[in-house]
């Protein structure tokens, strides 16, 4: 049976490969992005552009666009990656990453919650860098903090949505060769998307709230 999959940040990188994956399976893909791409236009059933997840007015528009649309899978993928160090600290970029990486997914989820139903799934594309236990190298203050916050939000959502039968996962794609990291990753966006989709398929009400690598490894908080 065809499902409806909503993906934020779907115009390129991991988001685009997830769109391609679900479209190839016969699912209806709704790509959400700030600016579309030819590649996304080719695979998405619907593209909703000019949506900045850090802009509450844009999220209200997204809510209106999808007000009559039932959603089976919501993938909060849009993200921002900037490095701050002790010698090069920038609180403005820290705040920007919190808005996009943490508050954005929570705001999108709350806006679209009426469109989710029992059996729907929410996948927050987070990062291993949001693990406090796994941090052995420091720096990346905004990115680490924003992804740790996203993990906390996702865990709370998983608990709060149990009664509605909606499962939530925090998923680390791996170090992926995308523009965000200067194409210096270890795995391709295609392989990352395949792993993420497999974890989403395995997500259920028994394992809701977990934090996984796309390869299936359980990650420490």
NUMIVEX-70542 format. One record per residue: residue number from 0; residue in three letters; chain; x, y, z of N, C-alpha, C in turn. Coordinates in nm, 3 decimals. Layout:
N
num | residu | chaine | n.X | n.Y | n.Z | ca.X | ca.Y | ca.Z | c.X | c.Y | c.Z
NUM | ALA | A | X | Y | Z | X | Y | Z | X | Y | Z;
...
END
This chain:
221
num | residu | chaine | n.X | n.Y | n.Z | ca.X | ca.Y | ca.Z | c.X | c.Y | c.Z
0 | UNK | A | 0.084 | -0.119 | 0.000 | 0.000 | 0.000 | 0.000 | 0.088 | 0.124 | 0.000;
1 | UNK | A | 0.055 | 0.219 | -0.085 | 0.132 | 0.342 | -0.094 | 0.115 | 0.426 | 0.032;
2 | UNK | A | 0.226 | 0.482 | 0.078 | 0.224 | 0.568 | 0.195 | 0.257 | 0.711 | 0.155;
3 | UNK | A | 0.225 | 0.804 | 0.243 | 0.262 | 0.944 | 0.222 | 0.377 | 0.978 | 0.314;
4 | UNK | A | 0.488 | 1.022 | 0.255 | 0.610 | 1.051 | 0.328 | 0.643 | 1.199 | 0.311;
5 | UNK | A | 0.652 | 1.271 | 0.421 | 0.689 | 1.413 | 0.418 | 0.835 | 1.424 | 0.463;
6 | UNK | A | 0.917 | 1.490 | 0.382 | 1.061 | 1.503 | 0.411 | 1.099 | 1.650 | 0.406;
7 | UNK | A | 1.154 | 1.702 | 0.515 | 1.206 | 1.840 | 0.512 | 1.351 | 1.838 | 0.463;
8 | UNK | A | 1.395 | 1.948 | 0.405 | 1.531 | 1.952 | 0.350 | 1.548 | 1.850 | 0.239;
9 | UNK | A | 1.444 | 1.838 | 0.154 | 1.439 | 1.729 | 0.056 | 1.503 | 1.762 | -0.078;
10 | UNK | A | 1.554 | 1.881 | -0.095 | 1.601 | 1.924 | -0.227 | 1.739 | 1.873 | -0.264;
11 | UNK | A | 1.815 | 1.822 | -0.166 | 1.949 | 1.775 | -0.198 | 1.997 | 1.681 | -0.087;
12 | UNK | A | 2.116 | 1.623 | -0.108 | 2.180 | 1.541 | -0.005 | 2.096 | 1.424 | 0.042;
13 | UNK | A | 2.097 | 1.401 | 0.172 | 2.027 | 1.288 | 0.231 | 1.877 | 1.298 | 0.207;
14 | UNK | A | 1.823 | 1.419 | 0.219 | 1.679 | 1.436 | 0.198 | 1.637 | 1.396 | 0.059;
15 | UNK | A | 1.715 | 1.434 | -0.042 | 1.684 | 1.398 | -0.180 | 1.693 | 1.248 | -0.201;
16 | UNK | A | 1.794 | 1.185 | -0.143 | 1.808 | 1.040 | -0.160 | 1.695 | 0.964 | -0.088;
17 | UNK | A | 1.649 | 1.018 | 0.025 | 1.533 | 0.958 | 0.091 | 1.410 | 0.973 | 0.002;
18 | UNK | A | 1.394 | 1.088 | -0.061 | 1.282 | 1.109 | -0.152 | 1.288 | 1.008 | -0.267;
19 | UNK | A | 1.405 | 0.989 | -0.323 | 1.421 | 0.892 | -0.432 | 1.389 | 0.751 | -0.385;
20 | UNK | A | 1.434 | 0.716 | -0.265 | 1.409 | 0.583 | -0.211 | 1.259 | 0.555 | -0.198;
21 | UNK | A | 1.188 | 0.648 | -0.138 | 1.045 | 0.624 | -0.115 | 0.965 | 0.632 | -0.245;
22 | UNK | A | 1.007 | 0.720 | -0.337 | 0.938 | 0.727 | -0.465 | 0.955 | 0.597 | -0.542;
23 | UNK | A | 1.075 | 0.538 | -0.535 | 1.101 | 0.412 | -0.605 | 1.018 | 0.298 | -0.548;
24 | UNK | A | 0.979 | 0.310 | -0.422 | 0.895 | 0.208 | -0.358 | 0.746 | 0.229 | -0.390;
25 | UNK | A | 0.716 | 0.335 | -0.459 | 0.577 | 0.362 | -0.494 | 0.504 | 0.449 | -0.394;
26 | UNK | A | 0.579 | 0.507 | -0.299 | 0.517 | 0.594 | -0.200 | 0.500 | 0.735 | -0.256;
27 | UNK | A | 0.408 | 0.809 | -0.198 | 0.386 | 0.949 | -0.233 | 0.482 | 1.034 | -0.150;
28 | UNK | A | 0.569 | 1.105 | -0.215 | 0.669 | 1.186 | -0.147 | 0.631 | 1.333 | -0.154;
29 | UNK | A | 0.624 | 1.397 | -0.038 | 0.603 | 1.542 | -0.031 | 0.735 | 1.603 | 0.016;
30 | UNK | A | 0.801 | 1.672 | -0.075 | 0.931 | 1.733 | -0.044 | 0.914 | 1.875 | 0.005;
31 | UNK | A | 0.969 | 1.903 | 0.122 | 0.961 | 2.035 | 0.183 | 1.102 | 2.095 | 0.182;
32 | UNK | A | 1.114 | 2.219 | 0.138 | 1.247 | 2.278 | 0.128 | 1.237 | 2.430 | 0.118;
33 | UNK | A | 1.350 | 2.497 | 0.131 | 1.353 | 2.641 | 0.111 | 1.347 | 2.674 | -0.037;
34 | UNK | A | 1.420 | 2.597 | -0.117 | 1.421 | 2.617 | -0.262 | 1.432 | 2.481 | -0.329;
35 | UNK | A | 1.344 | 2.451 | -0.421 | 1.342 | 2.319 | -0.482 | 1.461 | 2.300 | -0.577;
36 | UNK | A | 1.474 | 2.179 | -0.628 | 1.578 | 2.145 | -0.724 | 1.514 | 2.063 | -0.835;
37 | UNK | A | 1.578 | 2.058 | -0.950 | 1.526 | 1.977 | -1.061 | 1.515 | 1.831 | -1.020;
38 | UNK | A | 1.613 | 1.787 | -0.940 | 1.613 | 1.646 | -0.897 | 1.493 | 1.616 | -0.808;
39 | UNK | A | 1.460 | 1.707 | -0.718 | 1.344 | 1.684 | -0.632 | 1.215 | 1.691 | -0.712;
40 | UNK | A | 1.207 | 1.785 | -0.804 | 1.086 | 1.797 | -0.887 | 1.057 | 1.669 | -0.963;
41 | UNK | A | 1.162 | 1.595 | -0.997 | 1.146 | 1.471 | -1.075 | 1.084 | 1.358 | -0.993;
42 | UNK | A | 1.109 | 1.357 | -0.863 | 1.067 | 1.241 | -0.783 | 0.951 | 1.269 | -0.689;
43 | UNK | A | 0.930 | 1.392 | -0.651 | 0.828 | 1.423 | -0.551 | 0.689 | 1.431 | -0.614;
44 | UNK | A | 0.590 | 1.381 | -0.543 | 0.451 | 1.397 | -0.585 | 0.408 | 1.541 | -0.564;
45 | UNK | A | 0.466 | 1.604 | -0.461 | 0.436 | 1.744 | -0.432 | 0.561 | 1.807 | -0.373;
46 | UNK | A | 0.590 | 1.929 | -0.412 | 0.701 | 2.005 | -0.354 | 0.643 | 2.130 | -0.290;
47 | UNK | A | 0.678 | 2.152 | -0.164 | 0.638 | 2.274 | -0.094 | 0.766 | 2.349 | -0.062;
48 | UNK | A | 0.791 | 2.457 | -0.136 | 0.916 | 2.531 | -0.115 | 0.890 | 2.661 | -0.040;
49 | UNK | A | 0.998 | 2.734 | -0.016 | 0.999 | 2.856 | 0.064 | 0.962 | 2.826 | 0.210;
50 | UNK | A | 0.997 | 2.705 | 0.253 | 0.972 | 2.666 | 0.392 | 1.105 | 2.661 | 0.467;
51 | UNK | A | 1.129 | 2.763 | 0.548 | 1.245 | 2.767 | 0.638 | 1.195 | 2.719 | 0.774;
52 | UNK | A | 1.247 | 2.606 | 0.823 | 1.193 | 2.549 | 0.947 | 1.223 | 2.634 | 1.069;
53 | UNK | A | 1.306 | 2.737 | 1.054 | 1.332 | 2.828 | 1.166 | 1.236 | 2.947 | 1.165;
54 | UNK | A | 1.147 | 2.952 | 1.066 | 1.054 | 3.063 | 1.050 | 0.913 | 3.015 | 1.084;
55 | UNK | A | 0.855 | 3.064 | 1.193 | 0.725 | 3.017 | 1.238 | 0.616 | 3.046 | 1.137;
56 | UNK | A | 0.628 | 3.156 | 1.062 | 0.528 | 3.187 | 0.960 | 0.531 | 3.086 | 0.846;
57 | UNK | A | 0.652 | 3.042 | 0.810 | 0.665 | 2.941 | 0.706 | 0.605 | 2.808 | 0.754;
58 | UNK | A | 0.626 | 2.775 | 0.879 | 0.570 | 2.652 | 0.932 | 0.417 | 2.658 | 0.936;
59 | UNK | A | 0.362 | 2.774 | 0.964 | 0.216 | 2.792 | 0.959 | 0.166 | 2.770 | 0.817;
60 | UNK | A | 0.242 | 2.818 | 0.718 | 0.205 | 2.794 | 0.579 | 0.209 | 2.646 | 0.545;
61 | UNK | A | 0.311 | 2.577 | 0.594 | 0.322 | 2.433 | 0.572 | 0.202 | 2.361 | 0.631;
62 | UNK | A | 0.163 | 2.402 | 0.749 | 0.047 | 2.342 | 0.815 | -0.078 | 2.360 | 0.729;
63 | UNK | A | -0.096 | 2.477 | 0.671 | -0.212 | 2.503 | 0.586 | -0.206 | 2.417 | 0.460;
64 | UNK | A | -0.088 | 2.412 | 0.397 | -0.073 | 2.333 | 0.274 | -0.112 | 2.186 | 0.295;
65 | UNK | A | -0.079 | 2.132 | 0.412 | -0.099 | 1.990 | 0.438 | -0.218 | 1.961 | 0.529;
66 | UNK | A | -0.305 | 2.057 | 0.546 | -0.415 | 2.042 | 0.642 | -0.512 | 1.930 | 0.607;
67 | UNK | A | -0.519 | 1.893 | 0.480 | -0.610 | 1.785 | 0.437 | -0.535 | 1.658 | 0.399;
68 | UNK | A | -0.407 | 1.651 | 0.437 | -0.321 | 1.540 | 0.394 | -0.285 | 1.449 | 0.511;
69 | UNK | A | -0.321 | 1.323 | 0.502 | -0.279 | 1.226 | 0.603 | -0.132 | 1.191 | 0.580;
70 | UNK | A | -0.054 | 1.183 | 0.688 | 0.090 | 1.158 | 0.677 | 0.125 | 1.026 | 0.747;
71 | UNK | A | 0.194 | 0.938 | 0.674 | 0.237 | 0.810 | 0.732 | 0.375 | 0.819 | 0.794;
72 | UNK | A | 0.466 | 0.891 | 0.727 | 0.603 | 0.907 | 0.777 | 0.643 | 1.053 | 0.765;
73 | UNK | A | 0.686 | 1.110 | 0.875 | 0.741 | 1.246 | 0.876 | 0.889 | 1.237 | 0.906;
74 | UNK | A | 0.972 | 1.285 | 0.814 | 1.116 | 1.282 | 0.831 | 1.167 | 1.425 | 0.845;
75 | UNK | A | 1.209 | 1.459 | 0.967 | 1.265 | 1.591 | 0.995 | 1.414 | 1.588 | 0.962;
76 | UNK | A | 1.447 | 1.628 | 0.840 | 1.583 | 1.614 | 0.790 | 1.657 | 1.746 | 0.774;
77 | UNK | A | 1.586 | 1.857 | 0.757 | 1.652 | 1.986 | 0.734 | 1.750 | 2.016 | 0.848;
78 | UNK | A | 1.870 | 2.061 | 0.812 | 1.970 | 2.085 | 0.916 | 2.074 | 2.187 | 0.874;
79 | UNK | A | 2.149 | 2.234 | 0.973 | 2.254 | 2.334 | 0.954 | 2.377 | 2.291 | 1.032;
80 | UNK | A | 2.494 | 2.298 | 0.968 | 2.618 | 2.249 | 1.028 | 2.724 | 2.358 | 1.023;
81 | UNK | A | 2.762 | 2.409 | 1.141 | 2.865 | 2.513 | 1.152 | 2.954 | 2.477 | 1.270;
82 | UNK | A | 3.081 | 2.509 | 1.262 | 3.173 | 2.478 | 1.371 | 3.212 | 2.603 | 1.450;
83 | UNK | A | 3.196 | 2.596 | 1.579 | 3.249 | 2.698 | 1.669 | 3.354 | 2.634 | 1.760;
84 | UNK | A | 3.460 | 2.706 | 1.786 | 3.565 | 2.659 | 1.876 | 3.587 | 2.765 | 1.984;
85 | UNK | A | 3.667 | 2.732 | 2.084 | 3.696 | 2.830 | 2.189 | 3.764 | 2.954 | 2.133;
86 | UNK | A | 3.845 | 2.935 | 2.032 | 3.916 | 3.048 | 1.973 | 3.834 | 3.119 | 1.865;
87 | UNK | A | 3.722 | 3.059 | 1.826 | 3.637 | 3.118 | 1.723 | 3.491 | 3.093 | 1.758;
88 | UNK | A | 3.448 | 3.156 | 1.869 | 3.313 | 3.135 | 1.920 | 3.217 | 3.236 | 1.856;
89 | UNK | A | 3.100 | 3.186 | 1.818 | 3.001 | 3.272 | 1.754 | 2.863 | 3.232 | 1.806;
90 | UNK | A | 2.810 | 3.311 | 1.898 | 2.681 | 3.277 | 1.958 | 2.566 | 3.293 | 1.859;
91 | UNK | A | 2.587 | 3.373 | 1.759 | 2.481 | 3.389 | 1.658 | 2.463 | 3.259 | 1.580;
92 | UNK | A | 2.573 | 3.195 | 1.541 | 2.560 | 3.069 | 1.467 | 2.512 | 2.956 | 1.558;
93 | UNK | A | 2.547 | 2.962 | 1.686 | 2.494 | 2.864 | 1.781 | 2.342 | 2.876 | 1.785;
94 | UNK | A | 2.292 | 2.998 | 1.795 | 2.148 | 3.021 | 1.798 | 2.082 | 2.978 | 1.668;
95 | UNK | A | 2.147 | 3.003 | 1.556 | 2.091 | 2.962 | 1.426 | 2.076 | 2.810 | 1.419;
96 | UNK | A | 2.177 | 2.738 | 1.468 | 2.171 | 2.592 | 1.464 | 2.064 | 2.538 | 1.560;
97 | UNK | A | 2.048 | 2.603 | 1.673 | 1.941 | 2.561 | 1.764 | 1.805 | 2.580 | 1.698;
98 | UNK | A | 1.788 | 2.691 | 1.628 | 1.661 | 2.719 | 1.561 | 1.630 | 2.616 | 1.453;
99 | UNK | A | 1.731 | 2.585 | 1.371 | 1.709 | 2.495 | 1.257 | 1.711 | 2.349 | 1.299;
100 | UNK | A | 1.810 | 2.309 | 1.378 | 1.831 | 2.168 | 1.408 | 1.745 | 2.114 | 1.521;
101 | UNK | A | 1.707 | 2.200 | 1.615 | 1.633 | 2.153 | 1.732 | 1.489 | 2.204 | 1.734;
102 | UNK | A | 1.474 | 2.337 | 1.737 | 1.339 | 2.393 | 1.746 | 1.260 | 2.367 | 1.618;
103 | UNK | A | 1.326 | 2.371 | 1.503 | 1.259 | 2.350 | 1.375 | 1.185 | 2.218 | 1.368;
104 | UNK | A | 1.253 | 2.105 | 1.393 | 1.184 | 1.976 | 1.389 | 1.067 | 1.966 | 1.487;
105 | UNK | A | 1.085 | 2.024 | 1.606 | 0.977 | 2.020 | 1.704 | 0.858 | 2.103 | 1.655;
106 | UNK | A | 0.884 | 2.220 | 1.600 | 0.776 | 2.304 | 1.550 | 0.704 | 2.238 | 1.432;
107 | UNK | A | 0.781 | 2.178 | 1.341 | 0.720 | 2.109 | 1.226 | 0.633 | 1.994 | 1.275;
108 | UNK | A | 0.686 | 1.916 | 1.368 | 0.612 | 1.801 | 1.420 | 0.481 | 1.845 | 1.485;
109 | UNK | A | 0.485 | 1.948 | 1.567 | 0.364 | 1.996 | 1.632 | 0.264 | 2.051 | 1.530;
110 | UNK | A | 0.315 | 2.119 | 1.427 | 0.226 | 2.174 | 1.325 | 0.155 | 2.065 | 1.246;
111 | UNK | A | 0.225 | 1.954 | 1.222 | 0.169 | 1.847 | 1.139 | 0.109 | 1.733 | 1.219;
112 | UNK | A | 0.113 | 1.742 | 1.350 | 0.062 | 1.635 | 1.435 | -0.083 | 1.597 | 1.404;
113 | UNK | A | -0.170 | 1.693 | 1.372 | -0.308 | 1.655 | 1.339 | -0.318 | 1.566 | 1.215;
114 | UNK | A | -0.215 | 1.568 | 1.131 | -0.218 | 1.488 | 1.009 | -0.162 | 1.346 | 1.031;
115 | UNK | A | -0.101 | 1.324 | 1.148 | -0.049 | 1.192 | 1.181 | -0.159 | 1.111 | 1.249;
116 | UNK | A | -0.145 | 0.979 | 1.243 | -0.248 | 0.892 | 1.298 | -0.181 | 0.770 | 1.361;
117 | UNK | A | -0.262 | 0.685 | 1.420 | -0.207 | 0.562 | 1.477 | -0.134 | 0.483 | 1.368;
118 | UNK | A | -0.010 | 0.446 | 1.396 | 0.071 | 0.376 | 1.298 | 0.167 | 0.467 | 1.222;
119 | UNK | A | 0.148 | 0.599 | 1.234 | 0.241 | 0.692 | 1.169 | 0.375 | 0.690 | 1.241;
120 | UNK | A | 0.479 | 0.736 | 1.171 | 0.614 | 0.736 | 1.228 | 0.679 | 0.872 | 1.207;
121 | UNK | A | 0.761 | 0.911 | 1.304 | 0.840 | 1.034 | 1.295 | 0.987 | 0.997 | 1.306;
122 | UNK | A | 1.066 | 1.038 | 1.209 | 1.210 | 1.014 | 1.211 | 1.282 | 1.148 | 1.217;
123 | UNK | A | 1.352 | 1.172 | 1.326 | 1.434 | 1.292 | 1.339 | 1.576 | 1.260 | 1.297;
124 | UNK | A | 1.623 | 1.323 | 1.191 | 1.760 | 1.299 | 1.145 | 1.852 | 1.383 | 1.232;
125 | UNK | A | 1.915 | 1.316 | 1.324 | 2.001 | 1.382 | 1.423 | 2.146 | 1.351 | 1.389;
126 | UNK | A | 2.230 | 1.342 | 1.489 | 2.371 | 1.314 | 1.466 | 2.433 | 1.249 | 1.588;
127 | UNK | A | 2.530 | 1.165 | 1.561 | 2.610 | 1.108 | 1.670 | 2.677 | 1.220 | 1.750;
128 | UNK | A | 2.699 | 1.333 | 1.687 | 2.761 | 1.447 | 1.755 | 2.668 | 1.506 | 1.862;
129 | UNK | A | 2.544 | 1.464 | 1.864 | 2.453 | 1.504 | 1.969 | 2.463 | 1.415 | 2.092;
130 | UNK | A | 2.547 | 1.313 | 2.085 | 2.569 | 1.225 | 2.200 | 2.670 | 1.290 | 2.294;
131 | UNK | A | 2.631 | 1.310 | 2.418 | 2.722 | 1.367 | 2.518 | 2.826 | 1.264 | 2.558;
132 | UNK | A | 2.784 | 1.140 | 2.572 | 2.877 | 1.034 | 2.612 | 2.984 | 1.009 | 2.506;
133 | UNK | A | 2.951 | 1.034 | 2.381 | 3.041 | 1.003 | 2.270 | 3.134 | 1.120 | 2.234;
134 | UNK | A | 3.120 | 1.232 | 2.302 | 3.199 | 1.351 | 2.270 | 3.337 | 1.341 | 2.335;
135 | UNK | A | 3.437 | 1.313 | 2.251 | 3.575 | 1.303 | 2.300 | 3.667 | 1.403 | 2.231;
136 | UNK | A | 3.608 | 1.495 | 2.153 | 3.693 | 1.588 | 2.078 | 3.653 | 1.734 | 2.089;
137 | UNK | A | 3.540 | 1.763 | 2.153 | 3.502 | 1.901 | 2.176 | 3.462 | 1.977 | 2.050;
138 | UNK | A | 3.467 | 2.110 | 2.058 | 3.431 | 2.202 | 1.950 | 3.287 | 2.178 | 1.902;
139 | UNK | A | 3.252 | 2.237 | 1.787 | 3.118 | 2.223 | 1.728 | 3.009 | 2.250 | 1.832;
140 | UNK | A | 3.022 | 2.361 | 1.902 | 2.934 | 2.387 | 2.016 | 2.787 | 2.394 | 1.977;
141 | UNK | A | 2.757 | 2.467 | 1.871 | 2.618 | 2.480 | 1.831 | 2.560 | 2.354 | 1.773;
142 | UNK | A | 2.637 | 2.285 | 1.690 | 2.587 | 2.164 | 1.627 | 2.563 | 2.055 | 1.730;
143 | UNK | A | 2.662 | 2.034 | 1.817 | 2.646 | 1.932 | 1.921 | 2.525 | 1.961 | 2.011;
144 | UNK | A | 2.516 | 2.087 | 2.056 | 2.408 | 2.123 | 2.148 | 2.272 | 2.112 | 2.081;
145 | UNK | A | 2.263 | 2.153 | 1.955 | 2.135 | 2.149 | 1.885 | 2.090 | 2.006 | 1.861;
146 | UNK | A | 2.182 | 1.917 | 1.830 | 2.144 | 1.778 | 1.807 | 2.114 | 1.706 | 1.939;
147 | UNK | A | 2.184 | 1.743 | 2.046 | 2.150 | 1.687 | 2.177 | 2.009 | 1.732 | 2.217;
148 | UNK | A | 1.977 | 1.858 | 2.190 | 1.842 | 1.909 | 2.218 | 1.739 | 1.836 | 2.134;
149 | UNK | A | 1.768 | 1.812 | 2.007 | 1.676 | 1.738 | 1.921 | 1.653 | 1.598 | 1.975;
150 | UNK | A | 1.759 | 1.534 | 2.023 | 1.744 | 1.401 | 2.083 | 1.650 | 1.406 | 2.203;
151 | UNK | A | 1.665 | 1.508 | 2.286 | 1.580 | 1.521 | 2.404 | 1.435 | 1.546 | 2.363;
152 | UNK | A | 1.416 | 1.632 | 2.263 | 1.280 | 1.658 | 2.214 | 1.218 | 1.529 | 2.159;
153 | UNK | A | 1.297 | 1.456 | 2.082 | 1.246 | 1.334 | 2.021 | 1.207 | 1.229 | 2.123;
154 | UNK | A | 1.288 | 1.216 | 2.228 | 1.257 | 1.120 | 2.333 | 1.127 | 1.158 | 2.404;
155 | UNK | A | 1.108 | 1.287 | 2.431 | 0.984 | 1.331 | 2.494 | 0.864 | 1.309 | 2.402;
156 | UNK | A | 0.882 | 1.338 | 2.274 | 0.774 | 1.313 | 2.179 | 0.736 | 1.165 | 2.176;
157 | UNK | A | 0.837 | 1.078 | 2.181 | 0.810 | 0.934 | 2.179 | 0.724 | 0.894 | 2.299;
158 | UNK | A | 0.755 | 0.948 | 2.415 | 0.676 | 0.915 | 2.534 | 0.535 | 0.975 | 2.526;
159 | UNK | A | 0.526 | 1.099 | 2.482 | 0.398 | 1.168 | 2.479 | 0.304 | 1.114 | 2.371;
160 | UNK | A | 0.360 | 1.056 | 2.264 | 0.278 | 1.009 | 2.153 | 0.246 | 0.859 | 2.159;
161 | UNK | A | 0.294 | 0.792 | 2.263 | 0.265 | 0.649 | 2.276 | 0.116 | 0.622 | 2.277;
162 | UNK | A | 0.042 | 0.706 | 2.348 | -0.102 | 0.684 | 2.360 | -0.174 | 0.700 | 2.226;
163 | UNK | A | -0.110 | 0.770 | 2.130 | -0.169 | 0.787 | 1.998 | -0.118 | 0.684 | 1.897;
164 | UNK | A | -0.026 | 0.598 | 1.942 | 0.026 | 0.495 | 1.853 | 0.121 | 0.548 | 1.747;
165 | UNK | A | 0.189 | 0.659 | 1.778 | 0.285 | 0.719 | 1.685 | 0.426 | 0.697 | 1.737;
166 | UNK | A | 0.511 | 0.631 | 1.658 | 0.647 | 0.598 | 1.700 | 0.746 | 0.705 | 1.652;
167 | UNK | A | 0.851 | 0.726 | 1.733 | 0.949 | 0.831 | 1.704 | 1.090 | 0.774 | 1.716;
168 | UNK | A | 1.177 | 0.807 | 1.620 | 1.316 | 0.763 | 1.625 | 1.410 | 0.879 | 1.604;
169 | UNK | A | 1.525 | 0.873 | 1.669 | 1.636 | 0.966 | 1.646 | 1.741 | 0.889 | 1.566;
170 | UNK | A | 1.769 | 0.934 | 1.444 | 1.854 | 0.856 | 1.355 | 1.975 | 0.934 | 1.307;
171 | UNK | A | 2.092 | 0.874 | 1.327 | 2.219 | 0.930 | 1.279 | 2.250 | 0.867 | 1.143;
172 | UNK | A | 2.263 | 0.947 | 1.037 | 2.285 | 0.889 | 0.905 | 2.424 | 0.833 | 0.881;
173 | UNK | A | 2.520 | 0.873 | 0.965 | 2.660 | 0.842 | 0.939 | 2.728 | 0.970 | 0.891;
174 | UNK | A | 2.858 | 0.962 | 0.864 | 2.933 | 1.077 | 0.812 | 2.917 | 1.073 | 0.660;
175 | UNK | A | 2.821 | 1.148 | 0.611 | 2.775 | 1.134 | 0.473 | 2.838 | 1.238 | 0.382;
176 | UNK | A | 2.869 | 1.197 | 0.260 | 2.932 | 1.283 | 0.159 | 2.830 | 1.379 | 0.101;
177 | UNK | A | 2.804 | 1.487 | 0.174 | 2.710 | 1.589 | 0.128 | 2.778 | 1.725 | 0.126;
178 | UNK | A | 2.710 | 1.821 | 0.067 | 2.761 | 1.958 | 0.061 | 2.781 | 2.015 | 0.201;
179 | UNK | A | 2.697 | 1.973 | 0.296 | 2.705 | 2.025 | 0.432 | 2.843 | 2.005 | 0.494;
180 | UNK | A | 2.909 | 1.893 | 0.459 | 3.041 | 1.865 | 0.515 | 3.149 | 1.870 | 0.407;
181 | UNK | A | 3.124 | 1.944 | 0.299 | 3.223 | 1.957 | 0.193 | 3.249 | 1.828 | 0.119;
182 | UNK | A | 3.151 | 1.737 | 0.118 | 3.160 | 1.608 | 0.048 | 3.275 | 1.522 | 0.102;
183 | UNK | A | 3.308 | 1.540 | 0.231 | 3.421 | 1.468 | 0.289 | 3.379 | 1.348 | 0.375;
184 | UNK | A | 3.259 | 1.298 | 0.357 | 3.209 | 1.190 | 0.442 | 3.265 | 1.054 | 0.410;
185 | UNK | A | 3.217 | 0.956 | 0.489 | 3.262 | 0.817 | 0.474 | 3.169 | 0.733 | 0.387;
186 | UNK | A | 3.041 | 0.773 | 0.380 | 2.946 | 0.695 | 0.302 | 2.868 | 0.788 | 0.209;
187 | UNK | A | 2.809 | 0.730 | 0.107 | 2.734 | 0.808 | 0.009 | 2.595 | 0.841 | 0.063;
188 | UNK | A | 2.534 | 0.946 | 0.012 | 2.396 | 0.976 | 0.052 | 2.301 | 0.861 | 0.021;
189 | UNK | A | 2.328 | 0.787 | -0.089 | 2.243 | 0.674 | -0.124 | 2.248 | 0.565 | -0.017;
190 | UNK | A | 2.368 | 0.533 | 0.030 | 2.382 | 0.430 | 0.134 | 2.321 | 0.476 | 0.265;
191 | UNK | A | 2.339 | 0.605 | 0.296 | 2.282 | 0.659 | 0.419 | 2.130 | 0.651 | 0.414;
192 | UNK | A | 2.072 | 0.689 | 0.301 | 1.926 | 0.686 | 0.287 | 1.873 | 0.544 | 0.298;
193 | UNK | A | 1.944 | 0.450 | 0.239 | 1.902 | 0.310 | 0.247 | 1.901 | 0.262 | 0.392;
194 | UNK | A | 2.006 | 0.296 | 0.468 | 2.012 | 0.257 | 0.609 | 1.906 | 0.325 | 0.692;
195 | UNK | A | 1.885 | 0.455 | 0.669 | 1.783 | 0.529 | 0.743 | 1.645 | 0.471 | 0.718;
196 | UNK | A | 1.616 | 0.441 | 0.591 | 1.486 | 0.385 | 0.557 | 1.465 | 0.249 | 0.624;
197 | UNK | A | 1.572 | 0.171 | 0.634 | 1.562 | 0.041 | 0.701 | 1.529 | 0.057 | 0.849;
198 | UNK | A | 1.591 | 0.156 | 0.912 | 1.563 | 0.181 | 1.054 | 1.418 | 0.230 | 1.072;
199 | UNK | A | 1.370 | 0.310 | 0.979 | 1.233 | 0.359 | 0.988 | 1.135 | 0.243 | 0.973;
200 | UNK | A | 1.168 | 0.149 | 0.884 | 1.081 | 0.031 | 0.868 | 1.075 | -0.049 | 0.997;
201 | UNK | A | 1.186 | -0.057 | 1.068 | 1.193 | -0.136 | 1.192 | 1.129 | -0.064 | 1.311;
202 | UNK | A | 1.104 | 0.065 | 1.298 | 1.050 | 0.144 | 1.408 | 0.907 | 0.100 | 1.441;
203 | UNK | A | 0.880 | 0.080 | 1.569 | 0.747 | 0.040 | 1.613 | 0.723 | 0.090 | 1.755;
204 | UNK | A | 0.610 | 0.054 | 1.812 | 0.576 | 0.105 | 1.945 | 0.658 | 0.037 | 2.055;
205 | UNK | A | 0.725 | -0.072 | 2.024 | 0.810 | -0.138 | 2.123 | 0.947 | -0.071 | 2.134;
206 | UNK | A | 0.999 | -0.020 | 2.022 | 1.132 | 0.041 | 2.026 | 1.129 | 0.193 | 2.008;
207 | UNK | A | 1.011 | 0.253 | 2.015 | 1.000 | 0.398 | 1.998 | 1.086 | 0.474 | 2.099;
208 | UNK | A | 1.143 | 0.585 | 2.054 | 1.224 | 0.669 | 2.142 | 1.372 | 0.642 | 2.137;
209 | UNK | A | 1.415 | 0.546 | 2.057 | 1.557 | 0.511 | 2.053 | 1.642 | 0.604 | 1.969;
210 | UNK | A | 1.774 | 0.586 | 1.980 | 1.875 | 0.667 | 1.912 | 1.967 | 0.570 | 1.840;
211 | UNK | A | 1.957 | 0.565 | 1.707 | 2.029 | 0.465 | 1.628 | 2.115 | 0.528 | 1.520;
212 | UNK | A | 2.223 | 0.458 | 1.490 | 2.301 | 0.482 | 1.369 | 2.223 | 0.420 | 1.254;
213 | UNK | A | 2.240 | 0.472 | 1.133 | 2.170 | 0.415 | 1.018 | 2.207 | 0.270 | 0.993;
214 | UNK | A | 2.322 | 0.225 | 1.045 | 2.362 | 0.085 | 1.028 | 2.299 | -0.007 | 1.132;
215 | UNK | A | 2.215 | 0.049 | 1.219 | 2.145 | -0.031 | 1.319 | 2.207 | -0.028 | 1.458;
216 | UNK | A | 2.326 | 0.030 | 1.470 | 2.391 | 0.038 | 1.601 | 2.313 | 0.131 | 1.694;
217 | UNK | A | 2.293 | 0.087 | 1.819 | 2.230 | 0.172 | 1.918 | 2.336 | 0.270 | 1.970;
218 | UNK | A | 2.303 | 0.398 | 1.969 | 2.400 | 0.500 | 2.007 | 2.378 | 0.546 | 2.151;
219 | UNK | A | 2.485 | 0.587 | 2.220 | 2.470 | 0.635 | 2.359 | 2.418 | 0.778 | 2.361;
220 | UNK | A | 2.344 | 0.808 | 2.464 | 2.295 | 0.945 | 2.479 | 2.408 | 1.037 | 2.524;
END
